Amino acid sequence: MNNSELARYIDHTLLKANATKEAILATCEEAKAYHTASVCVNGCWAKTVHEALAGTGVKTCCVVGFPLGAMYTAAKAFETAEAVKDGAEEIDMVINIGWVKDQRWNDLLEEIKAVKQHCEGKLLKVIIETCLLTDDEKIKMCEIVSDSGADYIKTSTGFSTGGATFHDVELFAKHVKPGVKIKAAGGISSLDDAEKFIELGASRLGTSRVVKIVKKLEAEEK
C-alpha cells in the first residue's frame, strides 16, 4: 500500500487540551495535502475545521463525551447536536465504561441510540476503551454497538492506559455484525502498524502521527 492509499484510512487527529487555532488549521492543511478521511477534533473546533476543509472531500469529525464517557447521556446528545450544527460529518462518542463493568447493557444500548438520533444521519463511531475491558466485555460491546445502529466500533481514546492492539481489532472483526466497521485508534506510530491494522479489518485509523511520518519521509527523499 502506498502512502496515498494509506492516508485515505486516516482520521487525522488533534485532541490535545492545549491545541490552538493555528495548530488546528495546520492539521487541516496536512489532511488536505494527503487527502485523509477526516480531521478529528474536539467540538469547539468543529466550525473552524468544517470551514477549512470545505470542498476538499476531507470530513470534519468531532469527539463526544471525551475522553472519560462518564457524563450525562443528555450532555452527549447535546454535544452531538451542537457539533453537527457546526458542520461535523462524523461523531466519535465514548461509552460509559462504568456501565460496562456494572453490566448495564440496556443503558449502554439506549445511550448509543440517543447519540445516533442526534447525529441526523451523520456517521457514528463508538469508542469502547478496550484497554479497560476484558475480552468478554469487548465481545458484548461488539453486540451492543452492532444492535445500536452505529456505523463503527472504535478501540480507544488514546487518553487512557493503552491504545489499539492487533488482538482487539481481530476480536472486533470476529464479533461485530455485518455492516459495522472498525476503527483502530491510540498509539499507532508506524506505517507498518497502520498497514497491519488495516489487514486485520480496520477501515479507519485514528492517529496524529502517521501523516507526520509520511511528511518527514517525503522531505528526506527530496
C-alpha positions, 0 to 999 in steps of 0.5 A: 500500500502506498502512502496515498492509499494509506492516508485515505484510512486516516482520521487525522487527529488533534485532541490535545487540551492545549491545541490552538487555532493555528495548530488546528488549521495546520492539521487541516492543511496536512489532511488536505495535502494527503487527502485523509478521511477526516480531521478529528477534533474536539467540538469547539473546533468543529466550525473552524475545521468544517470551514477549512476543509470545505470542498476538499472531500476531507470530513470534519469529525468531532469527539463526544463525551471525551475522553472519560464517557462518564457524563450525562447521556443528555450532555452527549446528545447535546454535544452531538447536536451542537457539533453537527450544527457546526458542520461535523460529518462524523461523531466519535462518542465514548461509552460509559465504561462504568456501565460496562463493568456494572453490566448495564447493557440496556443503558449502554444500548439506549445511550448509543441510540440517543447519540445516533438520533442526534447525529441526523444521519451523520456517521457514528463511531463508538469508542469502547476503551478496550484497554479497560475491558476484558475480552468478554466485555469487548465481545458484548460491546461488539453486540451492543454497538452492532444492535445500536445502529452505529456505523463503527466500533472504535478501540480507544481514546488514546487518553487512557492506559493503552491504545489499539492492539492487533488482538482487539481489532481481530476480536472486533472483526470476529464479533461485530455484525455485518455492516459495522466497521472498525476503527483502530485508534491510540498509539499507532506510530508506524506505517507498518502498524497502520498497514497491519491494522488495516489487514486485520479489518480496520477501515479507519485509523485514528492517529496524529502521527502517521501523516507526520511520518509520511511528511518527514519521509517525503522531505528526506527523499527530496 
